[in-house]
């Protein structure tokens, strides 16, 4: 299903990247919405808009917000579309547009991809959720500030990179050297066709020492063994190994989860490591409270993960959490500005407090500790 509604912009509540956050007045009341300036153009108070209300109508959590489809009868236009590129994004939809991918023949970087030989053991941190990104990057940069870091966004979640406040924060504060989007995701400093060329671009074009790969904000899950978008982590592990890199896997660990399949080590991580990936990764587990640590290690043993992968235990948990808390968590957000429940907390229309599934560090410390530990470990194993 797809749902539309007409409304009028009552308030401009904020801007970041190429997004404008607005309050729209509709016959059903006032609602929050996002306008992508690069797609529909600039929006102002008083404009009549058509909004896509599907996610909110379905009462979805992650991504549960309206999106502007058109403004005042104007045709949608990809303002940032590149004339030279021939690779289509959002292809075979009414909004398909072309970009210049780094590996195209018209690209100044074209020859790099044919002459590429190896990632030369570059650590690549692989996370399932977008909320893992900031803790991992914080620990890389605090541990070894001079390391160059690329963020590679998959198309498993949000497609526009502009939707991520986390990326905006990292770029503004010099925490990442560049962004890359591949597949149907778009908006990175570089566009590439797939994960292989994205990794090559991070190493050879952005000259990064470490890459961090996660999907954008949002994730799809069905409660079935293989039915979740985070299954992409398996092929990503294999791609890193194929290209001569070192995959560092962030396991999804939580003891705040009420859903039994995600309690401790999530069944998503178990499935990726035990059944999907065909090559070895370094699975980072922080030294938690003894009972919790033993519980996770028992899950790893029970699912025979140690036999397929290397489990790396990070003991410096105090340093990891200090690296996370070094940044002002009143202004940053590890997930999209919307919580899993679609509600908001704190000041502003779209707060960006660091959360995952609506939970902050205080409610779900092991989740953030694990993501941070992976970044800490990756910085330690980097070889100049």
C-alpha positions as CSV (number, residue, x, y, z in Angstrom):
1,X,0.0,0.0,0.0
2,X,1.0,3.6,-0.4
3,X,-0.8,6.6,1.3
4,X,-0.7,10.3,0.4
5,X,-2.2,13.3,2.1
6,X,-2.3,17.0,1.3
7,X,-1.3,19.6,3.8
8,X,0.3,23.0,4.4
9,X,3.7,23.7,6.0
10,X,3.0,25.4,9.3
11,X,6.6,25.5,10.6
12,X,10.2,24.9,9.5
13,X,11.6,23.1,12.6
14,X,15.2,22.4,11.5
15,X,17.6,21.8,8.7
16,X,20.6,19.4,8.3
17,X,22.4,18.0,5.4
18,X,20.0,18.5,2.5
19,X,16.9,17.8,4.7
20,X,14.4,20.2,6.0
21,X,12.3,19.1,9.0
22,X,8.8,20.6,9.0
23,X,5.4,20.6,10.7
24,X,2.6,20.0,8.3
25,X,-1.0,20.9,9.0
26,X,-3.4,18.3,7.6
27,X,-7.2,17.6,8.0
28,X,-6.1,15.0,10.6
29,X,-4.0,17.5,12.6
30,X,-0.4,18.5,12.7
31,X,2.4,16.0,11.7
32,X,6.1,15.9,11.5
33,X,7.6,15.5,8.0
34,X,11.0,15.5,6.2
35,X,11.6,17.3,2.9
36,X,14.6,16.3,0.8
37,X,15.7,19.5,-0.7
38,X,17.8,17.7,-3.4
39,X,14.7,15.9,-4.6
40,X,11.7,18.2,-4.2
41,X,13.4,21.5,-3.8
42,X,13.4,24.0,-0.9
43,X,10.3,24.3,1.2
44,X,9.0,27.3,3.2
45,X,6.2,28.1,5.6
46,X,2.8,28.3,3.9
47,X,3.7,25.9,1.0
48,X,1.1,23.4,0.1
49,X,2.6,19.9,0.1
50,X,1.7,16.3,-0.7
51,X,3.2,13.9,1.9
52,X,3.7,10.2,1.9
53,X,2.1,9.0,5.1
54,X,2.5,5.2,4.6
55,X,5.0,4.4,7.4
56,X,3.1,6.4,10.0
57,X,-0.2,4.9,8.9
58,X,1.3,1.5,9.4
59,X,2.5,2.6,12.8
60,X,6.1,1.6,12.0
61,X,8.8,2.6,14.4
62,X,12.0,3.2,12.6
63,X,11.3,5.5,9.7
64,X,7.8,6.3,11.0
65,X,7.7,9.9,9.7
66,X,6.0,11.6,6.7
67,X,8.0,12.5,3.6
68,X,7.3,15.3,1.2
69,X,6.4,14.1,-2.3
70,X,5.8,17.4,-4.0
71,X,5.5,21.1,-3.1
72,X,2.8,23.4,-4.4
73,X,2.2,21.3,-7.5
74,X,5.9,21.6,-8.5
75,X,7.3,18.6,-10.3
76,X,9.9,16.7,-8.3
77,X,13.4,17.2,-9.6
78,X,16.6,15.8,-8.4
79,X,18.4,19.0,-7.9
80,X,21.8,17.4,-7.3
81,X,21.6,14.9,-10.1
82,X,24.8,14.8,-12.2
83,X,24.7,15.2,-15.9
84,X,27.7,13.1,-16.7
85,X,26.8,9.9,-14.9
86,X,25.0,7.0,-16.4
87,X,24.3,4.9,-13.3
88,X,20.7,5.1,-12.2
89,X,19.5,5.3,-8.6
90,X,15.9,4.6,-7.6
91,X,15.8,3.0,-11.0
92,X,12.6,2.0,-12.7
93,X,10.7,4.3,-10.4
94,X,9.2,7.7,-11.2
95,X,12.1,9.3,-9.3
96,X,15.0,7.5,-11.0
97,X,18.0,9.7,-11.5
98,X,21.6,9.4,-12.7
99,X,24.8,9.7,-10.8
100,X,28.5,9.5,-11.8
101,X,29.8,6.4,-10.0
102,X,33.5,6.4,-9.2
103,X,34.2,3.3,-11.4
104,X,32.4,4.6,-14.6
105,X,34.5,5.3,-17.7
106,X,33.8,9.0,-17.5
107,X,35.1,9.1,-13.9
108,X,38.6,10.4,-13.2
109,X,39.0,7.4,-10.9
110,X,38.0,4.7,-13.5
111,X,41.5,3.3,-14.0
112,X,42.0,2.8,-10.3
113,X,39.5,0.0,-10.2
114,X,41.3,-2.0,-12.9
115,X,44.7,-1.6,-11.4
116,X,43.6,-2.3,-7.8
117,X,45.3,-5.3,-6.2
118,X,44.6,-5.4,-2.5
119,X,43.2,-3.6,0.6
120,X,46.5,-4.5,2.2
121,X,44.9,-5.8,5.4
122,X,42.8,-2.6,6.0
123,X,40.4,-3.2,8.9
124,X,36.8,-2.9,7.9
125,X,34.3,-2.6,10.8
126,X,30.9,-4.2,9.8
127,X,27.8,-3.4,11.8
128,X,24.2,-4.3,11.3
129,X,22.5,-1.2,12.7
130,X,23.1,2.5,11.9
131,X,23.2,3.1,15.7
132,X,26.5,1.1,15.8
133,X,28.3,3.7,13.6
134,X,29.0,6.5,16.1
135,X,30.3,4.4,19.0
136,X,32.6,2.6,16.6
137,X,34.0,5.8,14.9
138,X,34.4,7.6,18.3
139,X,36.6,4.8,19.5
140,X,38.7,4.7,16.3
141,X,39.3,8.4,16.4
142,X,39.9,8.6,20.2
143,X,42.2,5.6,20.2
144,X,44.2,6.7,17.1
145,X,43.2,10.3,16.1
146,X,45.3,10.3,12.9
147,X,43.7,7.4,11.3
148,X,41.5,8.2,8.3
149,X,38.1,6.7,8.4
150,X,35.5,6.2,5.5
151,X,31.9,5.5,6.2
152,X,30.3,3.2,3.6
153,X,26.5,3.1,3.7
154,X,24.6,0.1,2.2
155,X,21.1,0.2,0.8
156,X,19.7,-2.1,3.5
157,X,18.0,0.8,5.4
158,X,17.4,4.4,4.4
159,X,18.5,5.1,0.9
160,X,19.4,8.9,1.1
161,X,22.5,9.4,3.2
162,X,21.2,12.9,4.0
163,X,18.7,11.3,6.3
164,X,21.4,10.4,8.8
165,X,22.2,13.1,11.5
166,X,25.0,10.9,12.7
167,X,26.8,11.3,9.4
168,X,26.2,15.1,9.4
169,X,27.7,15.3,12.9
170,X,30.8,13.2,12.0
171,X,31.5,15.2,8.9
172,X,31.1,18.5,10.7
173,X,33.5,17.4,13.5
174,X,36.1,15.8,11.3
175,X,35.5,12.3,12.5
176,X,35.3,10.8,9.0
177,X,37.3,11.7,5.9
178,X,34.5,10.7,3.4
179,X,31.3,8.9,2.8
180,X,30.5,6.3,0.1
181,X,27.0,5.1,-0.9
182,X,26.5,2.0,-3.1
183,X,23.6,0.0,-4.6
184,X,20.4,2.0,-4.4
185,X,21.7,4.2,-1.5
186,X,22.8,7.7,-2.7
187,X,24.2,10.9,-1.5
188,X,27.7,9.9,-0.5
189,X,30.8,11.9,-1.4
190,X,31.4,9.0,-3.8
191,X,28.9,6.8,-5.4
192,X,29.7,3.2,-6.4
193,X,27.9,0.2,-7.9
194,X,28.6,-2.4,-5.1
195,X,30.4,-3.2,-1.9
196,X,33.5,-4.3,-3.7
197,X,34.0,-1.0,-5.5
198,X,32.9,0.9,-2.4
199,X,35.8,-0.7,-0.4
200,X,38.3,0.0,-3.2
201,X,37.1,3.6,-3.3
202,X,37.6,4.0,0.5
203,X,41.1,2.7,0.3
204,X,42.4,4.0,-3.0
205,X,40.4,7.3,-3.5
206,X,39.7,8.5,0.0
207,X,43.0,7.0,1.2
208,X,41.4,5.8,4.4
209,X,43.0,3.5,6.9
210,X,39.8,2.0,8.2
211,X,36.3,1.7,6.7
212,X,33.1,1.3,8.7
213,X,30.1,-0.3,6.9
214,X,26.5,-0.2,8.1
215,X,23.1,0.3,6.5
216,X,21.5,3.7,6.8
217,X,18.9,4.4,9.5
218,X,16.2,1.8,9.7
219,X,16.2,-2.0,9.4
220,X,13.8,-4.7,8.3
221,X,13.1,-7.8,10.3
222,X,10.4,-10.5,10.1
223,X,11.1,-12.7,13.1
224,X,12.3,-15.4,10.8
225,X,15.8,-16.9,10.6
226,X,16.9,-15.3,7.3
227,X,14.2,-12.6,6.8
228,X,16.1,-9.5,7.9
229,X,18.0,-6.9,6.0
230,X,21.1,-7.3,8.2
231,X,21.8,-10.5,6.4
232,X,23.9,-8.4,4.1
233,X,26.6,-8.5,6.7
234,X,27.5,-12.0,5.5
235,X,28.4,-11.1,1.9
236,X,30.1,-8.0,3.2
237,X,32.5,-10.1,5.4
238,X,33.2,-12.2,2.3
239,X,33.8,-9.2,0.1
240,X,36.3,-7.7,2.6
241,X,38.2,-11.0,2.6
242,X,38.1,-11.3,-1.2
243,X,39.8,-7.9,-1.5
244,X,42.5,-8.6,1.1
245,X,41.0,-6.7,4.0
246,X,40.3,-7.7,7.6
247,X,36.6,-7.8,8.5
248,X,35.9,-6.7,12.1
249,X,32.3,-7.8,13.0
250,X,30.1,-5.9,15.5
251,X,27.8,-8.5,17.2
252,X,24.4,-7.2,18.1
253,X,24.4,-7.6,21.9
254,X,21.7,-6.4,24.2
255,X,20.4,-7.3,27.7
256,X,17.7,-4.6,27.5
257,X,15.8,-6.4,24.7
258,X,12.4,-7.9,25.7
259,X,12.3,-10.0,22.6
260,X,14.0,-13.3,23.4
261,X,15.5,-13.7,19.9
262,X,17.5,-10.5,20.4
263,X,18.4,-11.1,24.1
264,X,22.2,-11.4,24.6
265,X,23.7,-12.2,21.2
266,X,20.9,-11.4,18.7
267,X,19.8,-14.2,16.4
268,X,20.6,-11.9,13.5
269,X,24.3,-12.0,14.4
270,X,24.2,-15.7,15.0
271,X,22.6,-16.3,11.6
272,X,25.1,-14.1,9.8
273,X,28.1,-15.7,11.5
274,X,27.0,-19.3,11.6
275,X,25.0,-19.7,8.4
276,X,25.6,-16.8,5.9
277,X,29.2,-15.7,5.8
278,X,31.5,-18.2,4.1
279,X,34.8,-16.7,5.3
280,X,36.2,-15.7,8.6
281,X,35.7,-12.4,10.6
282,X,37.1,-11.1,13.8
283,X,34.1,-11.0,16.1
284,X,34.6,-8.4,18.9
285,X,33.1,-9.1,22.3
286,X,33.8,-6.7,25.2
287,X,34.5,-7.9,28.7
288,X,31.0,-7.2,30.3
289,X,29.6,-8.1,33.6
290,X,30.7,-11.6,34.2
291,X,27.2,-13.2,34.0
292,X,26.4,-11.4,30.8
293,X,29.8,-12.2,29.3
294,X,29.4,-15.9,30.0
295,X,25.9,-15.8,28.6
296,X,27.1,-14.4,25.3
297,X,30.1,-16.7,25.1
298,X,27.8,-19.7,25.7
299,X,25.7,-18.5,22.8
300,X,28.8,-18.3,20.7
301,X,29.9,-21.8,21.7
302,X,26.4,-23.3,21.3
303,X,26.2,-22.0,17.7
304,X,29.8,-23.1,16.9
305,X,30.8,-19.6,15.9
306,X,34.3,-19.9,17.4
307,X,35.1,-22.7,14.9
308,X,34.3,-20.4,12.0
309,X,35.5,-17.1,13.2
310,X,38.0,-15.5,15.6
311,X,36.5,-14.2,18.8
312,X,38.4,-11.1,20.0
313,X,37.8,-10.1,23.6
314,X,38.3,-6.4,24.4
315,X,39.3,-6.0,28.1
316,X,39.6,-2.1,28.1
317,X,35.8,-1.5,28.6
318,X,36.3,1.6,30.7
319,X,38.4,3.2,28.0
320,X,35.8,2.3,25.4
321,X,32.9,3.9,27.3
322,X,35.0,6.9,28.1
323,X,35.7,7.3,24.4
324,X,31.9,7.3,23.7
325,X,31.1,9.7,26.6
326,X,33.9,12.1,25.4
327,X,31.4,13.5,22.9
328,X,28.5,15.5,24.0
329,X,25.5,13.1,23.8
330,X,23.1,16.0,24.2
331,X,23.7,16.9,20.5
332,X,24.4,13.6,18.8
333,X,22.4,10.7,17.6
334,X,23.6,7.2,16.8
335,X,20.4,6.3,15.1
336,X,18.1,8.4,13.0
337,X,16.4,11.1,14.9
338,X,13.4,8.9,15.3
339,X,13.3,6.1,17.9
340,X,12.1,2.6,17.3
341,X,8.7,3.6,18.7
342,X,8.5,6.6,16.5
343,X,8.3,8.9,19.5
344,X,10.7,11.6,20.5
345,X,12.4,12.6,23.7
346,X,14.2,15.8,24.8
347,X,14.3,19.1,23.2
348,X,13.5,19.8,19.5
349,X,11.2,18.2,17.0
350,X,13.7,15.6,16.0
351,X,16.1,15.0,18.9
352,X,19.3,13.2,18.2
353,X,20.3,11.8,21.5
354,X,22.3,8.6,21.0
355,X,19.8,5.8,21.0
356,X,19.1,2.4,19.5
357,X,15.6,1.1,19.3
358,X,14.6,4.0,21.5
359,X,17.0,3.1,24.3
360,X,20.0,5.2,25.3
361,X,23.3,4.2,26.8
362,X,22.0,4.1,30.3
363,X,19.2,1.6,29.3
364,X,21.3,-0.5,26.9
365,X,25.0,-0.1,27.8
366,X,26.2,-3.4,26.3
367,X,24.9,-2.5,22.8
368,X,27.0,0.7,22.7
369,X,29.9,-0.9,24.5
370,X,30.1,-3.7,21.9
371,X,30.0,-1.3,18.9
372,X,32.6,0.9,20.6
373,X,34.8,-2.1,21.4
374,X,34.9,-3.0,17.7
375,X,36.1,0.5,16.7
376,X,38.7,0.3,19.5
377,X,39.9,-3.1,18.4
378,X,40.1,-2.0,14.7
379,X,42.2,1.0,15.6
380,X,44.6,-1.3,17.6
381,X,45.1,-3.8,14.7
382,X,45.7,-1.2,12.1
383,X,49.1,-1.5,10.5
384,X,50.6,1.6,8.9
